Amino acid sequence: MSKKKLGVIFGGMSTENEVSVVSANSVLNNLDKEKYEIYPIYIDKDGEWWEYKEDNNNREWGQEVEKKEKIENIIKYLKDLDVMFPVLHGLYGEDGTIQGLFELLKKPYVGCGILASSVGMDKVYTKVVFKKAGLNQANYEYIRKFEDKYIYVDKQFNEKILGLEETVKEISKNLNFPMFIKPSNSGSSVGINKAKNEKELEEYLKYAAKFDNKVLIEEGIEGREVECAVLGNEEVIASCVGEIKPAEEFYSYDAKYKNEESKTEIPANIPEDISNEIRKQAIKAFKAIDGKGLSRVDFFVEKNTNKIYINEINTLPGFTSISMYPKLFEESGITYKELLNKLIELALEEKTM
């Protein structure tokens, strides 16, 4: 049987370019070479596409990609492939953009489609869908940056234009401190901060707006941060539940990728009924956004009450050696290599349905 031509696409124009390269190298090292003829494709921060010629072993964090060859005709190059595996995090890779390109080329691809990718990437609209699905969430507000002012949007999507001080007062009236301030379209905790008072809220709103004109503000939940991985198209399975134990006050970009004191506990030491409910809600959240292939769903378990709050869904989770998605399924009995094979099979299955 001839090998499938598999394009592994990574890098990208987002703030998560470096994370993507490390994820992709783990994927490239674990793909079944007997099944696939592998074409590694690197997109640089300027959006240029390259054939990746680097050695996949020993990649260091943030190391520049030097061995590469320009792809002159991207469309022709992609049309010659059989299936795509995007290992792209953040904007242009996880938000439905590249998925739209694959759809136009009529090429099967690993992961969620255009709708699920775009909804899952936009934290505000994920909240809207999760509310409709009856999933419990932290109280939140959202605003949009508009020139030197802010548009405050209420729960019925009514809008009013306010100055920064007025915006802070409006948010403080409706939410309790501490609050988490997040760019709506950003991943790997880029641009996120925790505000304990109005002064910090003002500062962090300005900072988050540098990454996205839409900013989500959430009431903090005191509790444990847990994650669950899901796999499938129509028949979806959930992994065991893992717990994040950040070395810092919350799971920031640095805490995730640069602070070796951050730990994960797999499986999480939580009551079985809570674990089962989280797994059930993870599948529900995935189905609610019309997910396909894979996602990682993040939750909080509130201190003292054990009440479950869904935090967000990640439709293209990390695949580095320390990433939760493959580690959760490994603990659940599916090896990294088996997981990659299954994801590619699901992509091909979805295209034939």
Secondary structure as the mmCIF struct_conf table of DSSP 4:
data_model
#
loop_
_struct_conf.conf_type_id
_struct_conf.id
_struct_conf.beg_label_comp_id
_struct_conf.beg_label_asym_id
_struct_conf.beg_label_seq_id
_struct_conf.end_label_comp_id
_struct_conf.end_label_asym_id
_struct_conf.end_label_seq_id
HELX_LH_PP_P HELX_LH_PP_P1 SER A 2 LYS A 3
STRN STRN1 LYS A 4 GLY A 11
BEND BEND1 MET A 13 SER A 14
TURN_TY1_P TURN_TY1_P1 THR A 15 GLU A 16
HELX_RH_AL_P HELX_RH_AL_P1 ASN A 17 ASN A 30
BEND BEND2 LEU A 31 LEU A 31
TURN_TY1_P TURN_TY1_P2 LYS A 33 LYS A 35
STRN STRN2 TYR A 36 ILE A 43
TURN_TY1_P TURN_TY1_P3 LYS A 45 ASP A 46
BEND BEND3 GLY A 47 GLY A 47
STRN STRN3 TRP A 49 TYR A 52
BEND BEND4 GLU A 54 GLU A 54
BEND BEND5 ASN A 56 ASN A 56
TURN_TY1_P TURN_TY1_P4 ASN A 57 ASN A 58
HELX_LH_PP_P HELX_LH_PP_P2 ARG A 59 GLU A 60
TURN_TY1_P TURN_TY1_P5 TRP A 61 GLY A 62
BEND BEND6 LYS A 67 LYS A 67
STRN STRN4 LYS A 68 LYS A 70
BEND BEND7 GLU A 72 GLU A 72
HELX_RH_AL_P HELX_RH_AL_P2 ILE A 74 LYS A 79
TURN_TY1_P TURN_TY1_P6 ASP A 80 ASP A 80
BEND BEND8 ASP A 82 ASP A 82
STRN STRN5 VAL A 83 VAL A 87
BEND BEND9 GLY A 90 GLY A 90
TURN_TY1_P TURN_TY1_P7 LEU A 91 GLY A 93
BEND BEND10 GLU A 94 GLY A 96
HELX_RH_AL_P HELX_RH_AL_P3 THR A 97 LEU A 105
TURN_TY1_P TURN_TY1_P8 LYS A 106 LYS A 106
STRN STRN6 TYR A 109 TYR A 109
BEND BEND11 VAL A 110 GLY A 111
HELX_RH_AL_P HELX_RH_AL_P4 ILE A 114 MET A 121
HELX_RH_AL_P HELX_RH_AL_P5 LYS A 123 LYS A 132
TURN_TY1_P TURN_TY1_P9 ALA A 133 GLY A 134
STRN STRN7 TYR A 140 PHE A 146
TURN_TY1_P TURN_TY1_P10 GLU A 147 ASP A 148
STRN STRN8 LYS A 149 VAL A 153
TURN_TY1_P TURN_TY1_P11 LYS A 155 GLN A 156
STRN STRN9 GLU A 159 LEU A 162
HELX_RH_AL_P HELX_RH_AL_P6 LEU A 164 ASN A 174
BEND BEND12 LEU A 175 LEU A 175
HELX_LH_PP_P HELX_LH_PP_P3 ASN A 176 ASN A 176
BEND BEND13 PHE A 177 PRO A 178
STRN STRN10 MET A 179 PRO A 183
BEND BEND14 SER A 184 ASN A 185
TURN_TY1_P TURN_TY1_P12 SER A 188 GLY A 191
STRN STRN11 ASN A 193 ALA A 195
BEND BEND15 LYS A 196 ASN A 197
HELX_RH_AL_P HELX_RH_AL_P7 GLU A 198 ALA A 208
TURN_TY1_P TURN_TY1_P13 ALA A 209 PHE A 211
BEND BEND16 ASN A 213 ASN A 213
STRN STRN12 LYS A 214 GLU A 219
STRN STRN13 GLY A 223 GLY A 232
BEND BEND17 ASN A 233 GLU A 235
STRN STRN14 ILE A 237 LYS A 245
BEND BEND18 ALA A 247 PHE A 250
HELX_RH_AL_P HELX_RH_AL_P8 TYR A 253 TYR A 257
TURN_TY1_P TURN_TY1_P14 LYS A 258 LYS A 258
TURN_TY1_P TURN_TY1_P15 GLU A 260 GLU A 261
STRN STRN15 LYS A 263 GLU A 265
BEND BEND19 ILE A 266 PRO A 267
BEND BEND20 ILE A 270 ILE A 270
HELX_RH_AL_P HELX_RH_AL_P9 GLU A 272 ALA A 288
TURN_TY1_P TURN_TY1_P16 ILE A 289 ASP A 290
STRN STRN16 GLY A 293 GLU A 302
TURN_TY1_P TURN_TY1_P17 LYS A 303 THR A 305
STRN STRN17 ILE A 308 ASN A 314
BEND BEND21 THR A 315 LEU A 316
BEND BEND22 THR A 320 THR A 320
TURN_TY1_P TURN_TY1_P18 SER A 321 ILE A 322
HELX_RH_AL_P HELX_RH_AL_P10 MET A 324 GLU A 331
TURN_TY1_P TURN_TY1_P19 SER A 332 GLY A 333
HELX_RH_AL_P HELX_RH_AL_P11 TYR A 336 THR A 352
#
